[in-house]
Amino acid sequence: MTDNPKPIELELLAAVGTSDDIVAHKTAAAGPSDEEVPAAGATGPSPVIIRASDVGNFSEDTVRDGPRQGFNEGLRIVRGDDKRSYNGDVTVDGAIIESMAGAALSTDDGELQVAHVLVERHNHDGGNWGPARKATGVEKGIDCEADDLADDTRKLSIQVTIPPENGVLQRLGNGHPVDRNQQAAEAVELLRQAVAKKHQNDLKHRPARGGSKVVLAIDATDRAGYAFQVVVSDFRALHGEWAKGLGFEAIWLVGPTAQTTYRLDV
């Protein structure tokens, strides 16, 4: 292997929200699958570079070139509306190296952002769901809803949660960028904690829903390190069977795009 292999540019996945919102993703493996996430580094590590000139509204002070050799997946996000950004890479041995900036969305806006991406993923998989909206009325443990446009008796009921971030949200809200290094195993454990906490909350609301089930959606739309494939595959291996038995309609890890959104309870 040469010391300076030719860079592989990230694929531009989507413009999200406005023309100034951009998500770019590069992985050595294939795209999302409900059945299997390919092993990290399946085709060997590839250096990744984003070129600002190739992706429109990326700015030179936001885009970080990388990763270098030894990395196999990278995500870059720039939200043009309020300057939220995320740069993250995962190494072949499961270290997640990330930096992020910009205050999180309000609770309502953040939940809707998650629901919109999840509906897009469902439609990508063959569904025919209408736009997501905030749930109204008596509290039943449902944050957002969408209607099945092909069957007016069906509704997608979504409960949104976030991993416990250990002060990350507070620092971002105070205007401080955050640099964080963690192992994939740590991200997996934070996801497990988020699911377990929401399960206890959901048990309280099931009687008010007459026992009907909700979809649990874990927000990784902006703080996207949880959406790396090694995290998803390790969660499934360690906790997939446990997650199946919790009584949710489904449990999804919702990344910045439909292509980086994965079902966990499989």
C-alpha positions as CSV (number, residue, x, y, z in Angstrom):
1,M,0.0,0.0,0.0
2,T,1.3,3.4,-0.9
3,D,1.9,6.1,1.7
4,N,-0.4,8.5,-0.1
5,P,-3.3,6.6,-1.8
6,K,-5.6,8.5,-4.0
7,P,-8.4,10.2,-1.9
8,I,-11.9,8.9,-2.3
9,E,-14.4,11.7,-2.2
10,L,-17.6,11.4,-0.1
11,E,-20.8,10.8,-1.9
12,L,-23.2,13.7,-1.5
13,L,-26.3,11.9,-0.1
14,A,-28.9,14.7,0.2
15,A,-29.7,18.3,0.6
16,V,-31.7,18.3,3.8
17,G,-34.3,21.0,4.7
18,T,-33.0,23.9,2.7
19,S,-30.5,24.3,-0.2
20,D,-27.9,25.3,2.4
21,D,-28.2,22.0,4.3
22,I,-25.8,19.3,3.1
23,V,-25.0,15.8,4.3
24,A,-22.1,13.8,2.9
25,H,-21.2,10.2,3.7
26,K,-18.5,7.8,2.8
27,T,-18.2,4.1,3.8
28,A,-16.2,1.2,2.7
29,A,-19.3,-1.0,3.0
30,A,-22.7,-1.0,1.4
31,G,-25.8,1.1,2.3
32,P,-28.4,0.5,5.0
33,S,-30.2,-2.7,5.4
34,D,-32.8,-3.9,7.9
35,E,-31.3,-7.4,7.7
36,E,-27.6,-6.7,8.0
37,V,-25.1,-3.9,8.3
38,P,-21.9,-5.0,6.5
39,A,-18.8,-5.4,8.7
40,A,-16.8,-2.2,9.1
41,G,-13.9,-2.2,6.7
42,A,-15.3,-5.0,4.6
43,T,-13.4,-3.7,1.6
44,G,-10.5,-2.2,3.4
45,P,-10.0,1.3,4.8
46,S,-10.2,4.2,2.4
47,P,-9.0,7.8,2.9
48,V,-11.9,10.2,2.7
49,I,-11.8,13.8,1.6
50,I,-14.6,16.4,1.1
51,R,-13.8,19.1,-1.4
52,A,-15.6,22.3,-0.6
53,S,-15.8,23.2,-4.3
54,D,-17.6,19.9,-5.0
55,V,-20.4,20.3,-2.5
56,G,-21.7,23.8,-2.9
57,N,-22.4,25.4,0.4
58,F,-19.7,23.7,2.5
59,S,-17.3,26.4,3.7
60,E,-13.5,25.9,4.2
61,D,-13.7,26.6,7.9
62,T,-16.4,23.9,8.4
63,V,-15.1,21.1,6.2
64,R,-12.3,19.0,7.6
65,D,-10.2,16.9,5.2
66,G,-10.0,13.3,6.3
67,P,-9.9,10.7,7.5
68,R,-6.6,9.3,6.6
69,Q,-5.5,5.7,6.2
70,G,-7.0,3.5,8.9
71,F,-10.5,5.1,8.7
72,N,-13.4,3.5,6.9
73,E,-16.5,5.7,7.4
74,G,-17.1,9.4,7.6
75,L,-20.0,11.7,8.0
76,R,-20.1,15.5,7.4
77,I,-23.2,17.6,8.1
78,V,-23.7,21.4,7.6
79,R,-27.1,22.9,8.5
80,G,-27.2,26.2,6.7
81,D,-30.2,27.6,8.6
82,D,-28.5,27.9,12.0
83,K,-24.9,26.8,11.3
84,R,-25.1,23.4,13.1
85,S,-22.3,21.2,11.8
86,Y,-20.9,17.7,12.4
87,N,-17.7,16.1,11.4
88,G,-17.2,12.4,12.3
89,D,-15.0,9.5,11.3
90,V,-14.7,5.9,12.6
91,T,-11.5,3.9,12.5
92,V,-11.2,0.3,11.6
93,D,-10.8,-0.6,15.3
94,G,-14.1,1.2,16.2
95,A,-12.8,4.5,17.5
96,I,-15.3,7.4,16.7
97,I,-13.6,10.8,16.4
98,E,-16.0,13.6,16.0
99,S,-16.5,17.3,16.3
100,M,-19.7,19.3,16.4
101,A,-20.9,22.8,16.7
102,G,-24.2,24.7,17.0
103,A,-27.0,24.6,19.5
104,A,-29.5,21.7,19.2
105,L,-33.0,22.4,17.8
106,S,-35.9,23.0,20.1
107,T,-37.6,19.9,21.3
108,D,-40.5,20.2,18.9
109,D,-38.3,21.0,15.9
110,G,-35.9,18.3,16.8
111,E,-38.6,15.7,17.1
112,L,-40.1,16.8,13.7
113,Q,-36.7,16.6,12.1
114,V,-36.3,13.0,13.3
115,A,-39.9,12.1,12.2
116,H,-39.4,13.5,8.7
117,V,-36.3,11.4,8.1
118,L,-38.0,8.3,9.5
119,V,-41.0,8.8,7.2
120,E,-38.6,9.2,4.3
121,R,-36.9,5.9,5.2
122,H,-40.3,4.1,5.5
123,N,-41.3,5.4,2.0
124,H,-37.9,4.5,0.7
125,D,-38.7,0.9,1.8
126,G,-42.0,0.9,-0.1
127,G,-44.3,2.7,2.3
128,N,-46.8,5.4,1.3
129,W,-46.7,7.7,4.4
130,G,-47.7,11.4,4.4
131,P,-45.7,14.2,6.0
132,A,-44.9,13.9,9.7
133,R,-46.6,16.2,12.2
134,K,-46.5,16.9,15.9
135,A,-49.0,14.8,17.9
136,T,-51.7,16.7,19.7
137,G,-54.3,15.9,22.4
138,V,-53.9,13.9,25.6
139,E,-50.4,12.7,26.4
140,K,-50.0,9.1,25.2
141,G,-46.3,8.9,24.8
142,I,-46.5,9.9,21.1
143,D,-44.4,12.8,19.8
144,C,-45.1,12.7,16.1
145,E,-47.5,11.1,13.7
146,A,-47.9,10.3,10.0
147,D,-50.9,8.9,8.0
148,D,-50.7,6.0,5.7
149,L,-51.9,7.5,2.4
150,A,-53.0,4.1,1.1
151,D,-54.9,3.0,4.2
152,D,-56.7,5.7,6.3
153,T,-57.0,3.2,9.2
154,R,-53.2,3.1,9.7
155,K,-51.1,5.7,11.5
156,L,-47.4,5.8,12.2
157,S,-47.0,6.8,15.9
158,I,-43.5,7.9,16.7
159,Q,-41.8,8.5,20.1
160,V,-38.5,10.3,19.9
161,T,-35.6,10.1,22.3
162,I,-31.9,11.0,22.4
163,P,-28.9,9.2,23.9
164,P,-27.7,10.5,27.2
165,E,-25.0,12.9,26.0
166,N,-23.1,13.7,29.3
167,G,-23.1,17.5,28.9
168,V,-22.7,17.7,25.1
169,L,-26.0,19.4,24.6
170,Q,-25.3,21.9,27.3
171,R,-21.9,22.8,25.9
172,L,-23.3,23.2,22.4
173,G,-26.2,25.3,23.7
174,N,-23.7,27.6,25.4
175,G,-22.0,28.2,22.0
176,H,-19.0,25.9,22.6
177,P,-18.0,23.4,19.9
178,V,-17.4,19.9,21.1
179,D,-14.7,17.5,20.2
180,R,-15.2,13.9,21.3
181,N,-13.4,10.6,21.0
182,Q,-15.3,7.5,22.0
183,Q,-15.3,3.8,21.2
184,A,-18.1,2.2,19.3
185,A,-18.8,0.1,22.4
186,E,-19.5,3.3,24.4
187,A,-21.9,4.6,21.8
188,V,-23.7,1.2,21.8
189,E,-24.1,1.4,25.6
190,L,-25.5,4.9,25.4
191,L,-28.1,3.7,22.8
192,R,-29.0,0.8,25.1
193,Q,-29.5,3.2,28.0
194,A,-31.7,5.4,25.8
195,V,-33.9,2.5,24.8
196,A,-34.2,1.1,28.3
197,K,-35.3,4.5,29.7
198,K,-37.9,5.0,27.0
199,H,-39.2,1.5,27.5
200,Q,-40.0,2.3,31.2
201,N,-41.7,5.6,30.1
202,D,-43.6,3.8,27.3
203,L,-45.0,1.2,29.8
204,K,-46.8,4.1,31.6
205,H,-48.5,5.3,28.5
206,R,-49.6,2.0,26.9
207,P,-52.9,1.9,28.9
208,A,-53.9,5.4,27.5
209,R,-53.3,4.1,24.0
210,G,-55.3,0.9,24.5
211,G,-52.2,-1.2,24.2
212,S,-51.3,0.1,20.7
213,K,-47.6,0.2,19.9
214,V,-45.4,3.1,18.9
215,V,-42.2,3.3,16.9
216,L,-39.2,4.4,19.0
217,A,-36.9,6.7,17.1
218,I,-33.5,7.6,18.5
219,D,-32.2,10.9,17.3
220,A,-28.8,10.9,15.5
221,T,-29.8,13.4,12.9
222,D,-27.2,16.0,14.0
223,R,-25.0,14.2,16.5
224,A,-24.5,11.5,14.0
225,G,-21.8,9.3,15.5
226,Y,-24.4,6.8,16.6
227,A,-25.3,6.2,13.0
228,F,-22.0,4.6,12.0
229,Q,-22.4,1.1,10.7
230,V,-20.1,-0.5,13.4
231,V,-22.3,1.0,16.1
232,V,-25.5,-0.3,14.5
233,S,-24.1,-3.8,13.8
234,D,-22.7,-4.1,17.4
235,F,-26.0,-3.0,18.9
236,R,-27.9,-5.6,16.9
237,A,-25.4,-8.3,17.9
238,L,-25.5,-7.4,21.6
239,H,-29.0,-6.1,22.2
240,G,-31.1,-6.9,19.1
241,E,-33.0,-9.8,20.7
242,W,-33.5,-7.8,23.9
243,A,-34.9,-4.9,22.0
244,K,-37.3,-7.1,20.1
245,G,-39.0,-8.1,23.3
246,L,-39.7,-4.6,24.6
247,G,-43.1,-4.2,22.9
248,F,-42.3,-1.3,20.5
249,E,-43.7,-1.5,17.0
250,A,-40.0,-1.0,15.9
251,I,-36.9,0.7,17.2
252,W,-35.0,2.9,14.7
253,L,-31.7,4.8,14.9
254,V,-32.4,7.9,12.8
255,G,-29.4,9.4,11.2
256,P,-29.2,12.6,9.1
257,T,-30.7,10.9,6.0
258,A,-32.9,7.9,5.1
259,Q,-29.7,6.2,3.9
260,T,-28.1,6.5,7.4
261,T,-31.2,5.3,9.3
262,Y,-31.3,1.8,10.6
263,R,-33.7,-0.5,12.4
264,L,-32.1,-1.8,15.7
265,D,-34.5,-4.4,16.9
266,V,-33.5,-7.1,14.4
